[in-house]
Amino acid sequence: MLSDIEIAKQAKMLKIGEIAANLGISEEDFEPYGHYKAKLSESLYEKTKDKPDGKLILVTAINPTPAGEGKTTISVGLAESMAKIGKKAILALREPSLGPVFGIKGGAAGGGYAQVVPMEDINLHFTGDMHAITAANNLLCALIDNSIHQGNPLRLDERRILFKRCMDMNDRALREVIVGLGGKINGFPRQDGFQITVASEIMAILCLASDLDDLKKRLESILVGYDLDGKAVYAKQLGGCGAMVALLKDALKPNLVQTLENTPAVP
């Protein structure tokens, strides 16, 4: 029996331009990332927003089997089945996290003959979305510690800072850490921690944001922590939210790939 990666390697993928063309998407409305991946442009939504909505089939709350059949494999198989009977189907999935790929759970691009391809790209770096989220998250963390180091003008209470660092990898040793060691030049020591990128507030904000302006407003509203008087301190007060938006501008755009049977997929 072939493994998932062996099945994925044998896939006869269409060039991403063909996948886009089958959806009626012109060349000016998508940005290729190589031959088999693309980003959908912001202009595409404006061109299609007045068209009637399609029907939505939501797959959720499936208990996976020991072999790994769960929400993703069922969703992929269902989309391919709909396309097989002549329906114009598009598969929408959450983007996999890099961390669990190297853990017991493994990748999250489906399995067997119900996969999204190129599987190895999607499970690893893909179009760089997770790296952008990680960078934006940790930029805000750097701003927090820099503000404290530069005289703490916001009077942040180092014991009540809520916003944590993140990385897209399973590393339990970083869940609770002490930062700022090494003397005066490295800042003030305080307790901090890392969470996995996909569990970060930046990830949630990116999922909810409708455009770049909305993204910036949501980033500015992040509750960073509390000052010495117990008053809330928000990301807007630290500045830097514009720089965070710059890091996230491409991550906000949807990705376009395909299933093993060339059904369009948007993870």
C-alpha positions as YAML, in Angstrom:
chain: A
units: angstrom
residues:
- id: 1
  name: MET
  ca: [0.00, 0.00, 0.00]
- id: 2
  name: LEU
  ca: [1.38, 3.40, -0.98]
- id: 3
  name: SER
  ca: [2.09, 6.02, 1.67]
- id: 4
  name: ASP
  ca: [0.53, 9.49, 1.55]
- id: 5
  name: ILE
  ca: [3.72, 11.06, 0.21]
- id: 6
  name: GLU
  ca: [4.07, 8.36, -2.46]
- id: 7
  name: ILE
  ca: [0.49, 8.96, -3.60]
- id: 8
  name: ALA
  ca: [1.05, 12.73, -3.63]
- id: 9
  name: LYS
  ca: [4.24, 12.35, -5.68]
- id: 10
  name: GLN
  ca: [2.33, 10.41, -8.36]
- id: 11
  name: ALA
  ca: [-0.35, 13.11, -8.70]
- id: 12
  name: LYS
  ca: [-0.85, 14.63, -12.14]
- id: 13
  name: MET
  ca: [-1.26, 18.23, -11.15]
- id: 14
  name: LEU
  ca: [-2.51, 20.96, -13.46]
- id: 15
  name: LYS
  ca: [-0.61, 24.23, -13.62]
- id: 16
  name: ILE
  ca: [-2.20, 26.71, -11.22]
- id: 17
  name: GLY
  ca: [-3.16, 28.95, -14.14]
- id: 18
  name: GLU
  ca: [-5.42, 26.17, -15.45]
- id: 19
  name: ILE
  ca: [-7.04, 25.73, -12.04]
- id: 20
  name: ALA
  ca: [-7.69, 29.48, -11.88]
- id: 21
  name: ALA
  ca: [-9.01, 29.57, -15.45]
- id: 22
  name: ASN
  ca: [-11.47, 26.76, -14.68]
- id: 23
  name: LEU
  ca: [-12.87, 29.02, -11.95]
- id: 24
  name: GLY
  ca: [-13.14, 31.98, -14.31]
- id: 25
  name: ILE
  ca: [-10.25, 33.78, -12.60]
- id: 26
  name: SER
  ca: [-8.14, 35.85, -14.99]
- id: 27
  name: GLU
  ca: [-4.35, 36.11, -14.84]
- id: 28
  name: GLU
  ca: [-4.50, 39.59, -13.32]
- id: 29
  name: ASP
  ca: [-6.49, 38.28, -10.34]
- id: 30
  name: PHE
  ca: [-4.01, 35.70, -9.02]
- id: 31
  name: GLU
  ca: [-0.32, 35.72, -8.14]
- id: 32
  name: PRO
  ca: [1.56, 32.47, -8.91]
- id: 33
  name: TYR
  ca: [3.95, 31.02, -6.32]
- id: 34
  name: GLY
  ca: [5.71, 28.60, -8.62]
- id: 35
  name: HIS
  ca: [3.77, 26.27, -10.92]
- id: 36
  name: TYR
  ca: [1.19, 24.83, -8.52]
- id: 37
  name: LYS
  ca: [0.42, 27.46, -5.87]
- id: 38
  name: ALA
  ca: [-1.04, 30.96, -6.04]
- id: 39
  name: LYS
  ca: [-2.43, 33.83, -4.03]
- id: 40
  name: LEU
  ca: [-5.80, 35.30, -4.97]
- id: 41
  name: SER
  ca: [-5.67, 39.07, -5.28]
- id: 42
  name: GLU
  ca: [-7.78, 41.55, -3.30]
- id: 43
  name: SER
  ca: [-9.36, 42.78, -6.55]
- id: 44
  name: LEU
  ca: [-11.03, 39.40, -7.11]
- id: 45
  name: TYR
  ca: [-13.42, 39.89, -4.19]
- id: 46
  name: GLU
  ca: [-14.49, 43.31, -5.47]
- id: 47
  name: LYS
  ca: [-15.20, 41.83, -8.91]
- id: 48
  name: THR
  ca: [-17.29, 38.96, -7.56]
- id: 49
  name: LYS
  ca: [-18.98, 40.38, -4.42]
- id: 50
  name: ASP
  ca: [-22.26, 41.13, -6.24]
- id: 51
  name: LYS
  ca: [-22.56, 37.66, -7.74]
- id: 52
  name: PRO
  ca: [-24.94, 35.19, -6.05]
- id: 53
  name: ASP
  ca: [-23.40, 33.07, -3.29]
- id: 54
  name: GLY
  ca: [-22.88, 29.37, -3.82]
- id: 55
  name: LYS
  ca: [-24.10, 26.68, -1.43]
- id: 56
  name: LEU
  ca: [-21.93, 25.90, 1.57]
- id: 57
  name: ILE
  ca: [-21.43, 22.42, 2.98]
- id: 58
  name: LEU
  ca: [-19.75, 22.55, 6.38]
- id: 59
  name: VAL
  ca: [-17.84, 19.49, 7.58]
- id: 60
  name: THR
  ca: [-17.13, 19.54, 11.30]
- id: 61
  name: ALA
  ca: [-16.89, 17.46, 14.48]
- id: 62
  name: ILE
  ca: [-15.74, 14.22, 12.86]
- id: 63
  name: ASN
  ca: [-13.91, 11.79, 15.15]
- id: 64
  name: PRO
  ca: [-10.77, 10.68, 13.29]
- id: 65
  name: THR
  ca: [-10.01, 7.00, 12.89]
- id: 66
  name: PRO
  ca: [-6.62, 5.45, 13.82]
- id: 67
  name: ALA
  ca: [-5.73, 5.66, 10.12]
- id: 68
  name: GLY
  ca: [-6.29, 9.42, 10.19]
- id: 69
  name: GLU
  ca: [-9.60, 9.86, 8.36]
- id: 70
  name: GLY
  ca: [-11.12, 13.05, 9.74]
- id: 71
  name: LYS
  ca: [-12.49, 16.44, 8.70]
- id: 72
  name: THR
  ca: [-9.86, 17.09, 6.02]
- id: 73
  name: THR
  ca: [-10.07, 13.75, 4.23]
- id: 74
  name: ILE
  ca: [-13.88, 13.83, 4.30]
- id: 75
  name: SER
  ca: [-13.91, 17.42, 3.00]
- id: 76
  name: VAL
  ca: [-11.46, 16.63, 0.19]
- id: 77
  name: GLY
  ca: [-13.37, 13.49, -0.81]
- id: 78
  name: LEU
  ca: [-16.69, 15.34, -0.74]
- id: 79
  name: ALA
  ca: [-15.40, 18.18, -2.93]
- id: 80
  name: GLU
  ca: [-13.95, 15.72, -5.43]
- id: 81
  name: SER
  ca: [-17.22, 13.77, -5.45]
- id: 82
  name: MET
  ca: [-19.21, 16.93, -6.14]
- id: 83
  name: ALA
  ca: [-16.88, 17.78, -9.03]
- id: 84
  name: LYS
  ca: [-17.19, 14.22, -10.33]
- id: 85
  name: ILE
  ca: [-20.97, 14.57, -10.74]
- id: 86
  name: GLY
  ca: [-20.59, 17.86, -12.60]
- id: 87
  name: LYS
  ca: [-20.96, 20.41, -9.80]
- id: 88
  name: LYS
  ca: [-18.67, 23.45, -9.71]
- id: 89
  name: ALA
  ca: [-17.04, 22.66, -6.37]
- id: 90
  name: ILE
  ca: [-14.34, 24.50, -4.45]
- id: 91
  name: LEU
  ca: [-12.75, 23.06, -1.34]
- id: 92
  name: ALA
  ca: [-12.04, 25.42, 1.57]
- id: 93
  name: LEU
  ca: [-9.70, 24.23, 4.34]
- id: 94
  name: ARG
  ca: [-7.73, 25.76, 7.20]
- id: 95
  name: GLU
  ca: [-4.05, 26.16, 6.42]
- id: 96
  name: PRO
  ca: [-1.90, 23.48, 8.11]
- id: 97
  name: SER
  ca: [0.47, 24.34, 10.93]
- id: 98
  name: LEU
  ca: [4.11, 23.39, 10.48]
- id: 99
  name: GLY
  ca: [4.52, 22.25, 14.11]
- id: 100
  name: PRO
  ca: [2.33, 19.11, 14.20]
- id: 101
  name: VAL
  ca: [3.86, 17.84, 10.92]
- id: 102
  name: PHE
  ca: [6.88, 16.63, 12.92]
- id: 103
  name: GLY
  ca: [4.83, 15.33, 15.85]
- id: 104
  name: ILE
  ca: [2.61, 12.29, 16.25]
- id: 105
  name: LYS
  ca: [-0.28, 13.94, 14.41]
- id: 106
  name: GLY
  ca: [1.62, 14.45, 11.16]
- id: 107
  name: GLY
  ca: [0.58, 16.67, 8.25]
- id: 108
  name: ALA
  ca: [-2.82, 18.21, 7.66]
- id: 109
  name: ALA
  ca: [-3.32, 18.20, 3.90]
- id: 110
  name: GLY
  ca: [-5.50, 15.10, 3.86]
- id: 111
  name: GLY
  ca: [-4.38, 11.53, 3.34]
- id: 112
  name: GLY
  ca: [-4.53, 8.55, 1.01]
- id: 113
  name: TYR
  ca: [-6.35, 9.49, -2.18]
- id: 114
  name: ALA
  ca: [-8.08, 12.45, -0.52]
- id: 115
  name: GLN
  ca: [-5.22, 14.94, -0.44]
- id: 116
  name: VAL
  ca: [-4.50, 18.55, -1.32]
- id: 117
  name: VAL
  ca: [-1.34, 19.00, -3.37]
- id: 118
  name: PRO
  ca: [1.51, 19.86, -3.51]
- id: 119
  name: MET
  ca: [1.21, 18.18, -0.11]
- id: 120
  name: GLU
  ca: [4.77, 18.68, 1.12]
- id: 121
  name: ASP
  ca: [4.72, 22.40, 0.26]
- id: 122
  name: ILE
  ca: [1.36, 23.00, 1.94]
- id: 123
  name: ASN
  ca: [2.45, 21.18, 5.11]
- id: 124
  name: LEU
  ca: [5.79, 23.00, 5.35]
- id: 125
  name: HIS
  ca: [6.43, 26.59, 4.23]
- id: 126
  name: PHE
  ca: [3.61, 26.92, 1.64]
- id: 127
  name: THR
  ca: [3.35, 30.63, 0.69]
- id: 128
  name: GLY
  ca: [4.94, 31.89, 3.89]
- id: 129
  name: ASP
  ca: [1.73, 32.82, 5.74]
- id: 130
  name: MET
  ca: [2.69, 31.21, 9.05]
- id: 131
  name: HIS
  ca: [6.13, 32.80, 8.98]
- id: 132
  name: ALA
  ca: [4.56, 36.22, 8.39]
- id: 133
  name: ILE
  ca: [2.20, 35.72, 11.34]
- id: 134
  name: THR
  ca: [5.12, 34.63, 13.54]
- id: 135
  name: ALA
  ca: [7.15, 37.68, 12.54]
- id: 136
  name: ALA
  ca: [4.26, 40.11, 13.15]
- id: 137
  name: ASN
  ca: [3.51, 38.54, 16.54]
- id: 138
  name: ASN
  ca: [7.12, 38.69, 17.69]
- id: 139
  name: LEU
  ca: [7.54, 42.24, 16.40]
- id: 140
  name: LEU
  ca: [4.86, 43.32, 18.88]
- id: 141
  name: CYS
  ca: [6.62, 41.37, 21.62]
- id: 142
  name: ALA
  ca: [9.88, 43.17, 20.79]
- id: 143
  name: LEU
  ca: [8.06, 46.51, 20.98]
- id: 144
  name: ILE
  ca: [6.73, 45.63, 24.42]
- id: 145
  name: ASP
  ca: [10.16, 44.82, 25.83]
- id: 146
  name: ASN
  ca: [11.79, 47.75, 24.06]
- id: 147
  name: SER
  ca: [9.25, 50.14, 25.56]
- id: 148
  name: ILE
  ca: [10.08, 48.82, 29.05]
- id: 149
  name: HIS
  ca: [13.81, 49.04, 28.32]
- id: 150
  name: GLN
  ca: [13.51, 52.65, 27.08]
- id: 151
  name: GLY
  ca: [12.15, 53.96, 30.36]
- id: 152
  name: ASN
  ca: [8.71, 52.32, 30.30]
- id: 153
  name: PRO
  ca: [6.70, 55.42, 29.28]
- id: 154
  name: LEU
  ca: [3.45, 53.44, 29.35]
- id: 155
  name: ARG
  ca: [4.25, 52.26, 32.89]
- id: 156
  name: LEU
  ca: [3.63, 48.64, 31.90]
- id: 157
  name: ASP
  ca: [3.41, 46.24, 34.82]
- id: 158
  name: GLU
  ca: [5.89, 43.50, 33.88]
- id: 159
  name: ARG
  ca: [3.89, 41.04, 35.99]
- id: 160
  name: ARG
  ca: [0.71, 41.67, 33.98]
- id: 161
  name: ILE
  ca: [1.83, 41.45, 30.34]
- id: 162
  name: LEU
  ca: [-0.61, 39.17, 28.53]
- id: 163
  name: PHE
  ca: [0.77, 39.02, 25.00]
- id: 164
  name: LYS
  ca: [3.18, 36.11, 24.39]
- id: 165
  name: ARG
  ca: [5.73, 35.24, 21.78]
- id: 166
  name: CYS
  ca: [5.08, 32.45, 19.26]
- id: 167
  name: MET
  ca: [6.72, 30.03, 16.86]
- id: 168
  name: ASP
  ca: [5.29, 27.51, 14.42]
- id: 169
  name: MET
  ca: [6.84, 24.45, 16.04]
- id: 170
  name: ASN
  ca: [6.06, 22.08, 18.89]
- id: 171
  name: ASP
  ca: [8.56, 22.96, 21.63]
- id: 172
  name: ARG
  ca: [7.21, 22.47, 25.14]
- id: 173
  name: ALA
  ca: [10.43, 23.82, 26.71]
- id: 174
  name: LEU
  ca: [9.46, 27.31, 25.52]
- id: 175
  name: ARG
  ca: [5.97, 27.39, 27.00]
- id: 176
  name: GLU
  ca: [7.24, 29.23, 30.08]
- id: 177
  name: VAL
  ca: [10.55, 31.13, 29.88]
- id: 178
  name: ILE
  ca: [12.44, 34.04, 31.41]
- id: 179
  name: VAL
  ca: [13.48, 36.75, 28.93]
- id: 180
  name: GLY
  ca: [15.79, 39.74, 29.35]
- id: 181
  name: LEU
  ca: [18.70, 37.97, 31.06]
- id: 182
  name: GLY
  ca: [22.26, 39.10, 30.43]
- id: 183
  name: GLY
  ca: [22.51, 42.45, 32.14]
- id: 184
  name: LYS
  ca: [21.30, 45.98, 31.51]
- id: 185
  name: ILE
  ca: [21.90, 45.96, 27.75]
- id: 186
  name: ASN
  ca: [19.41, 43.11, 27.25]
- id: 187
  name: GLY
  ca: [16.50, 44.71, 29.07]
- id: 188
  name: PHE
  ca: [14.60, 43.76, 32.19]
- id: 189
  name: PRO
  ca: [14.16, 40.09, 33.15]
- id: 190
  name: ARG
  ca: [10.55, 38.98, 33.21]
- id: 191
  name: GLN
  ca: [8.48, 35.84, 32.83]
- id: 192
  name: ASP
  ca: [7.23, 35.19, 29.30]
- id: 193
  name: GLY
  ca: [6.31, 32.23, 27.10]
- id: 194
  name: PHE
  ca: [5.81, 30.93, 23.57]
- id: 195
  name: GLN
  ca: [2.66, 29.50, 22.01]
- id: 196
  name: ILE
  ca: [2.34, 27.82, 18.64]
- id: 197
  name: THR
  ca: [1.70, 30.33, 15.85]
- id: 198
  name: VAL
  ca: [-1.74, 29.03, 14.88]
- id: 199
  name: ALA
  ca: [-2.97, 29.51, 18.46]
- id: 200
  name: SER
  ca: [-1.86, 33.15, 18.55]
- id: 201
  name: GLU
  ca: [-4.12, 36.19, 18.63]
- id: 202
  name: ILE
  ca: [-2.52, 37.40, 15.38]
- id: 203
  name: MET
  ca: [-3.69, 34.20, 13.69]
- id: 204
  name: ALA
  ca: [-7.25, 34.77, 14.89]
- id: 205
  name: ILE
  ca: [-7.16, 38.41, 13.79]
- id: 206
  name: LEU
  ca: [-5.91, 37.48, 10.33]
- id: 207
  name: CYS
  ca: [-8.78, 35.01, 9.94]
- id: 208
  name: LEU
  ca: [-11.37, 37.64, 10.90]
- id: 209
  name: ALA
  ca: [-9.99, 40.67, 9.02]
- id: 210
  name: SER
  ca: [-11.85, 41.69, 5.86]
- id: 211
  name: ASP
  ca: [-9.16, 43.99, 4.41]
- id: 212
  name: LEU
  ca: [-5.93, 45.75, 5.36]
- id: 213
  name: ASP
  ca: [-7.70, 48.65, 7.09]
- id: 214
  name: ASP
  ca: [-9.76, 46.25, 9.18]
- id: 215
  name: LEU
  ca: [-6.62, 44.24, 9.91]
- id: 216
  name: LYS
  ca: [-4.85, 47.32, 11.27]
- id: 217
  name: LYS
  ca: [-7.80, 48.30, 13.48]
- id: 218
  name: ARG
  ca: [-7.93, 44.81, 14.96]
- id: 219
  name: LEU
  ca: [-4.17, 44.74, 15.58]
- id: 220
  name: GLU
  ca: [-4.35, 48.12, 17.32]
- id: 221
  name: SER
  ca: [-7.03, 46.72, 19.65]
- id: 222
  name: ILE
  ca: [-4.84, 43.90, 21.01]
- id: 223
  name: LEU
  ca: [-4.77, 44.01, 24.81]
- id: 224
  name: VAL
  ca: [-1.05, 43.91, 25.57]
- id: 225
  name: GLY
  ca: [-1.35, 44.00, 29.36]
- id: 226
  name: TYR
  ca: [-1.97, 46.43, 32.22]
- id: 227
  name: ASP
  ca: [-0.07, 49.37, 33.64]
- id: 228
  name: LEU
  ca: [0.92, 49.90, 37.28]
- id: 229
  name: ASP
  ca: [-2.48, 51.47, 37.99]
- id: 230
  name: GLY
  ca: [-4.34, 48.47, 36.55]
- id: 231
  name: LYS
  ca: [-5.40, 50.27, 33.35]
- id: 232
  name: ALA
  ca: [-5.44, 48.38, 30.03]
- id: 233
  name: VAL
  ca: [-2.58, 48.96, 27.58]
- id: 234
  name: TYR
  ca: [-3.27, 48.31, 23.90]
- id: 235
  name: ALA
  ca: [-0.97, 47.63, 20.92]
- id: 236
  name: LYS
  ca: [-1.90, 50.99, 19.38]
- id: 237
  name: GLN
  ca: [-0.16, 52.77, 22.26]
- id: 238
  name: LEU
  ca: [3.13, 51.03, 21.43]
- id: 239
  name: GLY
  ca: [3.05, 51.95, 17.74]
- id: 240
  name: GLY
  ca: [4.28, 49.51, 15.12]
- id: 241
  name: CYS
  ca: [0.88, 48.20, 14.01]
- id: 242
  name: GLY
  ca: [1.50, 49.59, 10.52]
- id: 243
  name: ALA
  ca: [4.69, 47.54, 10.35]
- id: 244
  name: MET
  ca: [2.74, 44.47, 11.47]
- id: 245
  name: VAL
  ca: [0.25, 45.03, 8.64]
- id: 246
  name: ALA
  ca: [3.16, 45.28, 6.19]
- id: 247
  name: LEU
  ca: [4.36, 41.85, 7.35]
- id: 248
  name: LEU
  ca: [0.86, 40.39, 6.99]
- id: 249
  name: LYS
  ca: [-0.26, 42.01, 3.72]
- id: 250
  name: ASP
  ca: [0.31, 38.90, 1.59]
- id: 251
  name: ALA
  ca: [-0.79, 36.44, 4.28]
- id: 252
  name: LEU
  ca: [-4.22, 38.09, 4.18]
- id: 253
  name: LYS
  ca: [-4.71, 36.93, 0.57]
- id: 254
  name: PRO
  ca: [-6.29, 33.46, 0.13]
- id: 255
  name: ASN
  ca: [-4.19, 30.62, -1.29]
- id: 256
  name: LEU
  ca: [-5.19, 28.54, -4.31]
- id: 257
  name: VAL
  ca: [-4.09, 24.93, -4.85]
- id: 258
  name: GLN
  ca: [-5.80, 21.67, -5.98]
- id: 259
  name: THR
  ca: [-6.74, 18.18, -4.86]
- id: 260
  name: LEU
  ca: [-5.36, 14.97, -6.34]
- id: 261
  name: GLU
  ca: [-8.25, 15.07, -8.83]
- id: 262
  name: ASN
  ca: [-7.61, 18.72, -9.72]
- id: 263
  name: THR
  ca: [-10.54, 20.14, -7.76]
- id: 264
  name: PRO
  ca: [-9.72, 23.77, -6.72]
- id: 265
  name: ALA
  ca: [-8.84, 24.18, -3.05]
- id: 266
  name: VAL
  ca: [-8.44, 27.31, -0.94]
- id: 267
  name: PRO
  ca: [-6.49, 26.55, 2.30]
...
